[in-house]
Amino acid sequence: MAQEWVKKYLTMKPEVNKIFDDLEAYQDFCRFELCDFNPATLYNRDSAIYRAFQDSQRPRRPWNGDRKPRGEYQGRNNDYNRSGSGNNNYRQRNDNFSR
């Protein structure tokens, strides 16, 4: 009877296991990123180090190698192609010199 009680008492609940696992992961993060490790900042969203830790644990989309499609290079300033309307400070090409 006493042995069952000791086994039950020493067995950790899943919530406690999760806390210790998170604490170990947080300690590893602080060690690799050369941050100050303070166990009191675990689960503290106001701490910048803990927010960086949460961002590092966030799942990311896998890289599939594709880039966003781009159009052709338009040059440094694409305003020279505008025609007609609006204030255009660029000199218009005018083949008609008869004024």
Backbone hydrogen bonds in HBPLUS format (Angstrom, degrees):
<---DONOR---> <-ACCEPTOR-->    atom                        ^
c    i                          cat <-CA-CA->   ^        H-A-AA   ^      H-
h    n   atom  resd res      DA  || num        DHA   H-A  angle D-A-AA Bond
n    s   type  num  typ     dist DA aas  dist angle  dist       angle   num
A0005-TRP N   A0001-MET O   3.31 MM   4  6.60 154.7  2.38 144.4 150.6     1
A0006-VAL N   A0002-ALA O   3.06 MM   4  6.35 155.4  2.12 147.9 154.2     2
A0007-LYS N   A0003-GLN O   2.99 MM   4  6.19 163.0  2.02 149.7 153.9     3
A0008-LYS N   A0004-GLU O   2.96 MM   4  6.10 159.9  2.00 146.4 152.1     4
A0009-TYR N   A0005-TRP O   2.86 MM   4  5.99 150.6  1.95 144.2 152.7     5
A0010-LEU N   A0006-VAL O   2.94 MM   4  6.04 157.5  1.99 151.5 156.5     6
A0011-THR N   A0007-LYS O   3.07 MM   4  6.01 127.4  2.36 138.8 150.3     7
A0016-VAL N   A0013-LYS O   3.11 MM   3  5.36 120.0  2.48 103.2 117.2     8
A0017-ASN N   A0013-LYS O   3.02 MM   4  6.35 158.8  2.06 155.0 161.7     9
A0018-LYS N   A0014-PRO O   2.93 MM   4  6.13 154.3  2.00 145.7 152.1    10
A0019-ILE N   A0015-GLU O   3.11 MM   4  6.40 153.9  2.18 142.9 149.2    11
A0020-PHE N   A0016-VAL O   3.07 MM   4  6.39 163.7  2.10 153.4 156.7    12
A0021-ASP N   A0017-ASN O   2.86 MM   4  6.06 155.8  1.91 150.2 157.7    13
A0022-ASP N   A0018-LYS O   2.86 MM   4  6.03 160.8  1.90 150.3 155.4    14
A0023-LEU N   A0019-ILE O   2.89 MM   4  6.08 150.8  1.98 143.6 152.5    15
A0024-GLU N   A0020-PHE O   2.96 MM   4  6.17 154.4  2.03 145.4 151.3    16
A0025-ALA N   A0021-ASP O   2.96 MM   4  6.22 158.2  2.01 147.5 153.7    17
A0026-TYR N   A0022-ASP O   2.83 MM   4  5.99 155.0  1.90 147.2 154.3    18
A0027-GLN N   A0023-LEU O   2.93 MM   4  6.09 150.9  2.01 142.3 150.2    19
A0028-ASP N   A0024-GLU O   2.94 MM   4  6.19 156.8  1.99 147.3 153.2    20
A0029-PHE N   A0025-ALA O   2.93 MM   4  6.16 156.7  1.99 145.2 151.8    21
A0030-CYS N   A0026-TYR O   2.96 MM   4  6.20 163.2  1.99 147.7 151.9    22
A0031-ARG N   A0027-GLN O   2.93 MM   4  6.10 149.3  2.03 144.1 153.1    23
A0032-PHE N   A0028-ASP O   2.91 MM   4  6.13 161.8  1.94 154.2 158.0    24
A0033-GLU N   A0029-PHE O   2.88 MM   4  5.95 155.8  1.93 152.5 159.6    25
A0034-LEU N   A0030-CYS O   2.99 MM   4  5.59 110.2  2.49 130.8 142.5    26
A0035-CYS N   A0030-CYS O   2.93 MM   5  4.70 154.7  2.00 135.3 142.1    27
A0041-THR N   A0038-ASN O   3.01 MM   3  5.76 161.9  2.05 123.3 128.3    28
A0042-LEU N   A0039-PRO O   3.30 MM   3  5.57 166.7  2.32 108.6 111.8    29
A0044-ASN N   A0041-THR O   3.09 MM   3  5.05 156.7  2.14 126.0 122.2    30
A0047-SER N   A0044-ASN O   3.23 MM   3  5.75 159.9  2.27 113.1 118.8    31
A0051-ARG N   A0047-SER O   3.04 MM   4  6.31 153.4  2.11 145.8 153.4    32
A0052-ALA N   A0048-ALA O   3.00 MM   4  6.22 153.0  2.08 143.3 150.2    33
A0053-PHE N   A0049-ILE O   2.94 MM   4  6.22 147.5  2.05 142.0 151.6    34
A0054-GLN N   A0050-TYR O   2.86 MM   4  6.17 154.5  1.93 147.7 154.2    35
A0055-ASP N   A0051-ARG O   2.94 MM   4  6.20 156.3  2.00 146.2 152.6    36
A0056-SER N   A0052-ALA O   3.01 MM   4  6.23 143.4  2.15 139.7 149.3    37
A0057-GLN N   A0053-PHE O   3.14 MM   4  6.41 133.4  2.37 140.6 152.6    38
A0057-GLN N   A0054-GLN O   3.13 MM   3  5.12 133.2  2.36  96.0 108.7    39
A0058-ARG N   A0055-ASP O   3.39 MM   3  5.23 151.7  2.47  94.5 102.5    40
A0081-ASN N   A0078-ASN O   3.47 MM   3  6.17 167.6  2.49 115.4 118.5    41
A0082-ARG N   A0079-ASP O   3.18 MM   3  5.62 166.3  2.20 114.4 118.6    42
A0085-SER N   A0083-SER O   2.98 MM   2  6.28 118.9  2.37 117.4 102.3    43
